[in-house]
Amino acid sequence: MTTANAETQLQNKQLAELCSSKDRWYGGLCNGYITGTVESLLEMREQGLISEAFCFPPNIERGNFIDTIRSQVSNAATSTSAFESIVLILRDKYPCE
């Protein structure tokens, strides 16, 4: 398995641009990237491939974590990958007790 290099990874700056766009197409891409990333993280955690980096409260809805990430992604470091920014935002907002 190879790791994608920085040139092929979506960077936080690019995700912030998608998420702040007034264009519905770009907003949809933002929501889709966030949803896909979170669902992948949850699946990898369930399979025991990664440890718990964040813990959602019971009955959280998809819109809740999408809104949280969208509102905070522009504050994250622009030089990090969008994936890493999402993990850091989730860890800060939904820590495991």
C-alpha positions in Angstrom: 0.0 0.0 0.0 1.3 3.4 -0.9 0.7 6.7 0.8 -0.6 9.6 -1.3 1.8 12.4 -1.5 1.0 16.0 -0.6 0.4 16.9 -4.3 -2.5 14.5 -4.6 -4.1 15.1 -1.2 -6.8 17.7 -0.7 -5.3 20.4 1.4 -7.1 22.2 4.2 -7.0 25.5 2.2 -8.8 23.8 -0.7 -11.5 22.3 1.6 -12.0 25.7 3.3 -12.5 27.3 -0.1 -15.1 24.6 -1.1 -16.9 25.0 2.3 -17.1 28.8 2.2 -18.3 29.0 -1.4 -21.8 30.3 -2.1 -22.0 27.9 -5.1 -24.2 24.8 -4.2 -22.0 22.5 -6.3 -18.9 23.4 -4.2 -20.9 23.2 -1.0 -22.0 19.7 -2.0 -18.4 18.7 -2.6 -17.5 20.0 0.8 -20.3 18.1 2.5 -19.5 14.9 0.6 -15.8 15.1 1.4 -16.6 15.6 5.1 -19.2 12.9 5.2 -16.9 10.4 3.4 -14.0 11.1 5.7 -16.0 10.8 8.9 -17.7 7.6 7.7 -14.3 6.1 6.7 -12.8 7.0 10.1 -15.8 5.4 11.9 -15.5 2.2 9.8 -11.7 2.0 10.3 -12.2 2.4 14.1 -14.9 -0.3 14.1 -12.5 -2.7 12.2 -9.8 -2.0 14.8 -7.5 -0.3 12.3 -7.3 3.0 14.2 -7.9 4.1 17.8 -10.6 6.4 19.0 -9.6 9.9 18.1 -13.1 11.4 18.7 -16.4 10.2 20.2 -19.7 11.4 19.0 -22.5 11.9 21.5 -25.5 9.5 21.2 -28.0 10.4 18.5 -25.8 12.9 16.7 -27.0 13.7 13.2 -24.8 14.1 10.2 -25.7 17.7 9.8 -24.3 18.4 13.3 -20.7 17.3 12.6 -20.8 18.7 9.0 -21.8 22.2 10.4 -19.1 21.9 13.1 -16.4 21.1 10.6 -17.6 23.6 8.0 -17.5 26.4 10.6 -14.0 25.5 11.8 -12.2 24.4 8.8 -11.2 27.9 7.8 -9.4 28.3 11.1 -7.3 25.2 10.7 -3.7 25.4 9.4 -3.7 25.8 5.6 -0.6 23.6 5.2 -2.2 20.5 6.6 -4.2 18.0 4.7 -8.0 18.3 4.8 -8.2 14.8 6.3 -5.9 15.8 9.2 -7.8 19.0 9.8 -11.1 17.1 10.0 -9.6 14.7 12.5 -8.2 17.5 14.7 -11.5 19.4 14.6 -13.5 16.3 15.6 -11.0 15.4 18.4 -11.4 19.0 19.8 -15.2 19.2 19.5 -16.0 15.5 20.4 -13.3 14.3 22.8 -13.5 10.8 24.2 -14.1 10.8 28.0 
